[in-house]
């Protein structure tokens, strides 16, 4: 790799050894590093000055484009005035302001916000809330959780147990017991469908089967991504989420939407809950909440569930024994408030909705390439699945490296290339993304 005149030229191989990289082939990367030096708008820049279009919003985070000055200035100002305060027993105005701003976007009634530091933490927090709600209601036997195959719910131990992706589970044993998985909805007849498939809603009855097998009265909560993200854009069949809601209501089970990826406009609405017309009991979020500029996540909770826990607690004591040192960190809250302003000023969610049809057409235009096995899309997210070669995931991994070399960044999972650009993308950006993907896939 080349060097830039700026600080941060590509480190020598000896300088790369100490950092244990997450979700990365460490040996391979350190032999052949692919680095970024800076970013702006829709683009990353390498140490040698090459410009790469960001086709995955960083990691589904950067809805407003990179390095927004409004956010960096808000964080800088915050760090000069209040850099940190303990979130236990003490508060700061930014946390309350951001919570009020977030509930302007969440579904009606989901107006209690618990701040955490990541999507993984939001999932484990939601699990704890579900368990405590049932315990306070006198149903402490509700200990079972239901998830899905091909699901991703973060990497803390609760999320690992919920996960339906084998590589995220196989090294860690059982983890948490009492977690069962419904079938995924990636049916063969749903290949190359734009938006929600017409078939597959009946797969929601897997939950009913678990209710009959384990007792619905023993199930605490069902966790689903409205659209499976990390697996590679798996939209729900029409009626599927509605059926899950119905079965949960019939059996007193809490429904949790993991919207870490699907939230904040990615589905063309505020959250997937509004896009698909189904309101969960708890909703997890992260990523675009701060445009990725500061680590932050949150759980939105129906007020009635918040009231169950807080009303049962002591008059002058702690009701919910949970939280993190950096919950509602002042700098993260400043970034979140600035991002709320950008959502409103730039009409990001409206833009996502308006751009979605053009984006879908551009992604599905790649169907003619022989290597393409499937294309799935909804809102401003799509996945192009390629025919495997050299073992599962090998070709997808090779393609994302080739795309970097051809000036495009995206996230791949297995043999699926996941495209989810910043919501500021214009038609020429979408065309650039499709063109570069076509160039690389045509070489295979």
C-alpha positions in Angstrom: 0.0 0.0 0.0 1.2 3.5 -0.6 1.7 6.3 1.9 0.1 9.7 2.3 1.8 12.9 3.4 -0.7 13.2 6.2 -0.1 11.6 9.6 -1.2 8.0 9.6 0.5 6.5 6.6 0.0 2.7 6.4 1.9 1.2 9.3 4.7 -1.3 8.8 3.7 -4.9 9.4 5.5 -5.0 12.7 3.2 -2.2 13.9 0.0 -4.1 13.1 0.5 -7.1 15.4 -0.7 -5.7 18.8 -4.3 -4.9 17.8 -6.5 -8.0 17.8 -9.0 -7.1 15.1 -12.7 -8.0 15.6 -14.5 -10.3 13.1 -11.5 -10.2 10.9 -9.0 -12.8 9.5 -6.1 -11.3 11.5 -3.2 -13.2 9.8 -4.5 -12.4 6.3 -5.1 -8.7 7.1 -1.7 -8.1 8.6 0.0 -9.6 5.6 -2.2 -7.5 3.2 -3.7 -4.6 5.1 -6.6 -2.6 3.6 -6.7 0.7 5.5 -8.8 3.9 5.6 -7.3 7.3 6.5 -10.2 9.6 6.5 -13.8 9.9 5.3 -16.2 12.6 4.0 -19.8 12.4 2.8 -20.3 9.2 0.7 -16.6 8.3 0.5 -13.6 6.8 2.4 -10.0 7.7 1.6 -7.0 5.4 1.9 -3.6 6.4 3.2 -2.4 6.8 -0.4 -5.3 9.1 -1.3 -7.5 6.6 -3.2 -11.3 7.4 -2.9 -13.8 4.6 -2.2 -17.5 4.9 -2.2 -19.1 3.6 1.0 -21.8 1.2 -0.1 -22.5 -0.1 3.5 -22.7 3.2 5.5 -19.6 2.1 7.3 -21.3 -0.8 9.1 -24.9 0.4 8.5 -24.2 3.3 10.9 -23.5 6.4 8.8 -26.9 7.4 7.6 -26.0 11.1 7.2 -22.7 10.6 5.5 -19.3 10.7 7.0 -17.7 13.4 9.2 -20.7 15.7 9.6 -19.4 18.9 11.2 -22.6 19.4 13.2 -21.9 16.2 15.1 -18.2 16.7 15.6 -18.7 20.3 16.8 -21.5 19.1 19.2 -19.2 16.4 20.7 -16.2 18.8 20.9 -18.3 21.4 22.8 -19.7 18.7 25.1 -16.3 17.4 26.0 -15.3 20.9 27.0 -18.2 21.4 29.3 -19.1 18.0 30.8 -16.9 15.1 29.7 -18.4 12.5 32.0 -20.8 12.0 34.8 -21.8 8.8 36.5 -25.1 7.6 35.1 -26.1 5.9 38.4 -27.9 8.3 40.8 -26.9 11.3 38.7 -28.1 12.8 35.5 -27.3 15.4 32.8 -29.7 17.3 30.6 -28.4 15.8 27.3 -29.7 12.3 28.3 -33.2 13.5 28.9 -33.2 15.7 25.8 -32.1 12.9 23.6 -34.6 10.5 25.0 -37.4 13.0 24.3 -36.0 13.4 20.7 -35.9 9.7 20.1 -39.5 9.1 21.1 -40.5 11.5 18.3 -39.6 8.6 16.0 -40.5 5.5 17.9 -43.9 3.8 17.5 -46.7 5.3 19.6 -46.5 4.2 23.2 -42.9 3.2 23.0 -41.8 6.3 25.0 -39.4 5.0 27.6 -35.7 4.9 26.5 -32.9 3.0 28.2 -29.4 4.1 26.8 -26.6 1.6 26.3 -23.4 1.7 24.3 -23.9 -0.8 21.4 -26.5 -2.9 19.7 -25.2 -6.0 21.5 -25.8 -4.3 24.8 -29.3 -3.2 23.8 -30.2 -6.9 23.1 -29.0 -8.2 26.4 -30.7 -5.2 28.1 -34.0 -6.1 26.4 -33.7 -9.7 27.6 -33.3 -8.5 31.2 -36.2 -6.2 30.9 -38.4 -9.0 29.6 -37.4 -11.3 32.4 -38.0 -8.7 35.1 -41.4 -7.7 33.7 -42.6 -11.3 33.9 -41.1 -11.8 37.4 -42.8 -8.7 38.7 -46.1 -9.9 37.2 -45.7 -13.1 39.1 -44.7 -15.2 36.1 -41.1 -15.9 36.9 -41.3 -19.2 35.1 -41.1 -17.4 31.8 -37.5 -18.0 31.1 -37.5 -19.3 27.5 -36.5 -17.0 24.6 -37.3 -17.6 20.9 -35.3 -16.3 18.0 -34.7 -17.4 14.4 -32.2 -19.2 12.2 -30.0 -16.8 10.3 -30.5 -14.2 12.9 -27.9 -11.8 14.3 -28.4 -10.2 17.7 -25.0 -9.0 18.7 -22.1 -10.7 20.4 -22.8 -10.5 24.1 -23.7 -13.9 25.6 -27.4 -13.2 25.4 -27.2 -12.2 21.8 -24.9 -15.2 21.0 -27.6 -17.5 22.4 -30.2 -15.8 20.3 -28.0 -15.9 17.2 -29.0 -18.1 14.3 -25.6 -17.9 12.5 -23.5 -20.9 13.4 -20.1 -19.2 13.3 -21.2 -16.8 15.9 -22.2 -19.7 18.2 -20.0 -22.7 17.6 -17.0 -21.7 19.7 -18.9 -20.8 22.8 -20.9 -23.9 23.7 -24.5 -23.6 24.9 -24.1 -20.1 26.3 -27.6 -19.4 27.7 -29.9 -22.4 27.8 -33.6 -22.2 27.0 -33.3 -20.5 23.7 -35.0 -22.0 20.6 -35.0 -21.0 17.0 -37.8 -20.7 14.5 -37.0 -21.4 10.8 -35.7 -18.6 8.6 -37.8 -17.3 5.7 -35.2 -17.6 2.9 -37.5 -19.8 0.8 -36.4 -20.8 -2.7 -39.5 -19.3 -4.2 -38.6 -15.9 -2.7 -35.4 -15.5 -4.8 -35.1 -12.2 -6.7 -38.1 -10.7 -5.0 -38.1 -7.0 -4.5 -39.5 -6.0 -1.1 -41.6 -8.4 1.0 -42.2 -11.9 -0.4 -45.7 -13.1 -0.9 -45.0 -16.5 0.5 -43.7 -17.6 3.9 -46.0 -16.0 6.4 -47.0 -19.5 7.7 -43.4 -19.9 9.0 -44.5 -17.7 11.9 -46.5 -20.6 13.2 -43.2 -22.1 14.3 -43.8 -19.9 17.4 -47.1 -21.6 17.9 -45.4 -25.0 17.8 -43.0 -23.9 20.5 -45.9 -22.6 22.6 -47.5 -26.1 22.3 -44.2 -27.9 22.9 -42.8 -25.9 25.8 -45.8 -24.1 27.1 -46.6 -20.5 25.9 -46.7 -19.6 29.6 -43.0 -20.4 29.9 -41.8 -18.2 27.1 -40.5 -14.7 28.0 -40.0 -13.1 24.6 -39.5 -13.5 20.9 -36.6 -11.6 19.3 -36.7 -10.9 15.5 -35.1 -8.5 13.2 -37.9 -7.0 11.1 -35.5 -7.6 8.2 -32.6 -9.8 8.9 -29.6 -7.6 8.2 -26.2 -9.3 8.9 -27.4 -12.5 7.2 -27.9 -10.5 4.1 -31.2 -8.5 3.8 -33.9 -11.0 4.4 -37.3 -9.1 4.3 -40.2 -10.6 6.2 -42.9 -12.3 4.1 -46.2 -10.4 4.0 -48.2 -11.1 7.1 -45.3 -12.8 8.9 -44.6 -10.2 11.6 -48.4 -9.6 12.1 -48.8 -13.3 12.8 -45.9 -13.3 15.3 -47.6 -10.3 17.1 -50.9 -12.2 17.2 -49.4 -15.4 18.7 -47.4 -13.3 21.2 -50.6 -11.5 22.3 -52.5 -14.8 22.7 -49.8 -16.3 24.9 -48.6 -13.3 27.0 -45.2 -13.3 25.2 -43.3 -10.1 24.7 -42.3 -9.3 21.1 -38.9 -7.6 20.6 -37.8 -6.1 17.4 -34.0 -5.8 16.9 -33.8 -2.7 14.8 -30.1 -2.0 15.2 -29.7 -2.2 11.4 -33.3 -1.6 10.3 -34.0 1.5 12.4 -33.6 5.1 11.5 -34.8 5.1 7.9 -33.1 2.1 6.5 -36.6 0.5 5.7 -37.9 3.8 4.3 -39.7 4.6 7.6 -38.6 5.7 11.0 -38.2 2.0 12.1 -39.1 -1.3 10.6 -42.0 -1.4 13.1 -43.7 1.5 11.1 -42.6 0.2 7.7 -44.3 -3.2 8.4 -47.2 -1.9 10.5 -46.4 -4.0 13.6 -45.6 -2.5 17.0 -43.4 -4.6 19.3 -43.2 -4.4 23.1 -39.5 -3.5 23.1 -37.3 -2.2 20.3 -33.5 -2.2 20.2 -31.5 0.4 18.3 -27.9 1.7 17.8 -25.7 2.5 14.8 -27.4 5.4 13.0 -28.6 6.8 16.4 -25.3 8.8 16.5 -24.4 8.4 12.8 -21.7 6.0 14.1 -19.7 9.0 15.5 -20.0 7.9 19.1 -20.8 4.4 20.5 -24.4 4.3 21.6 -27.4 2.1 21.6 -30.8 2.2 23.3 -33.9 0.1 24.1 -37.3 1.7 23.5 -39.9 0.2 25.8 -43.7 0.5 26.0 -44.6 2.8 28.9 -46.8 0.0 30.4 -43.8 -2.2 30.8 -41.7 0.6 32.3 -44.5 1.2 34.7 -44.7 -2.5 35.7 -41.0 -2.5 36.8 -40.8 1.0 38.4 -44.2 0.8 40.2 -43.1 -2.5 41.8 -39.8 -1.0 43.1 -39.3 0.7 46.4 -40.4 4.3 46.8 -36.8 5.6 47.3 -34.7 2.7 45.9 -33.4 1.3 42.7 -36.1 -0.5 40.6 -34.0 -2.0 37.8 -30.5 -3.3 38.7 -28.9 -2.8 35.3 -26.9 -0.3 33.5 -23.4 0.6 32.2 -20.7 3.0 33.2 -21.1 4.8 29.9 -24.9 4.6 29.6 -26.0 8.0 28.2 -22.5 9.3 28.0 -22.5 13.0 27.6 -20.5 13.0 24.3 -22.7 10.2 22.9 -25.8 12.1 23.8 -24.4 15.3 22.2 -23.8 13.3 19.0 -27.3 11.8 19.2 -29.0 15.2 19.6 -27.0 16.6 16.6 -28.1 13.6 14.6 -31.7 14.1 15.5 -31.3 17.7 14.1 -29.8 16.2 10.9 -32.7 13.7 10.5 -35.1 16.6 10.6 -33.2 19.2 8.6 -32.0 16.8 5.8 -35.3 14.8 5.7 -33.2 11.7 5.7 -36.0 9.3 6.2 -38.1 10.9 3.5 -35.1 10.7 1.2 -34.6 7.0 2.0 -38.2 6.4 1.1 -38.0 8.3 -2.1 -34.7 6.8 -3.3 -35.7 3.2 -2.4 -37.4 2.3 -5.8 -34.4 3.6 -7.8 -32.0 1.8 -5.5 -33.9 -1.5 -5.8 -34.0 -1.3 -9.6 -30.2 -0.6 -9.7 -29.4 -3.6 -7.5 -31.8 -6.0 -9.3 -30.3 -4.9 -12.6 -27.3 -7.1 -11.7 -29.4 -10.2 -12.0 -28.1 -11.0 -15.4 -24.6 -11.7 -14.1 -23.9 -15.5 -14.2 -22.3 -15.5 -10.7 -25.4 -14.0 -9.0 -27.6 -16.6 -7.2 -30.1 -14.2 -5.6 -30.9 -10.6 -5.0 -33.0 -9.4 -2.1 -33.9 -5.8 -1.4 -36.2 -3.6 0.7 -35.9 0.1 1.6 -32.3 1.2 1.3 -30.8 -2.2 1.9 -30.1 -5.0 -0.5 -28.0 -8.2 -0.7 -26.5 -9.8 -3.7 -25.8 -13.4 -3.1 -23.2 -15.0 -5.3 -22.8 -18.7 -6.2 -20.3 -20.2 -3.7 -16.8 -21.3 -4.9 -14.0 -22.7 -2.7 -16.2 -23.3 0.3 -19.0 -21.3 1.9 -18.1 -17.6 2.2 -14.8 -17.9 0.4 -16.0 -16.2 -2.8 -17.9 -13.4 -0.9 -14.7 -12.7 1.1 -12.7 -12.5 -2.0 -15.2 -10.2 -3.7 -15.2 -7.6 -0.9 -11.4 -7.4 -1.2 -11.6 -7.0 -4.9 -14.2 -4.3 -4.5 -11.9 -2.4 -2.1 -9.2 -2.5 -4.8 -11.8 -1.2 -7.3 -12.7 1.7 -5.0 -15.9 0.4 -3.2 -16.4 -0.6 0.4 -19.2 -2.9 1.5 -20.0 -5.6 4.1 -20.1 -9.2 3.1 -21.5 -12.1 5.1 -20.8 -15.5 3.7 -21.5 -15.2 0.0 -23.9 -12.3 0.3 -22.7 -8.8 -0.5 -24.8 -6.3 1.7 -25.4 -2.9 0.2 -26.8 -0.2 2.5 -25.4 3.2 1.5 -25.7 6.4 3.6 -29.2 7.8 3.2 -27.7 10.9 1.6 -27.0 8.9 -1.5 -28.1 10.4 -4.8 -28.9 8.6 -8.0 -25.4 9.0 -9.3 -24.0 7.4 -6.1 -26.3 4.4 -6.6 -25.2 4.1 -10.2 -21.6 4.2 -9.1 -22.1 1.4 -6.6 -24.0 -0.8 -9.1 -21.3 -0.1 -11.8 -18.4 -1.1 -9.6 -20.2 -4.2 -8.4 -20.9 -5.2 -12.0 -17.3 -4.7 -13.0 -16.0 -7.0 -10.2 -18.7 -9.7 -10.6 -18.2 -9.7 -14.4 -14.6 -10.8 -13.8 -15.6 -14.0 -12.0 
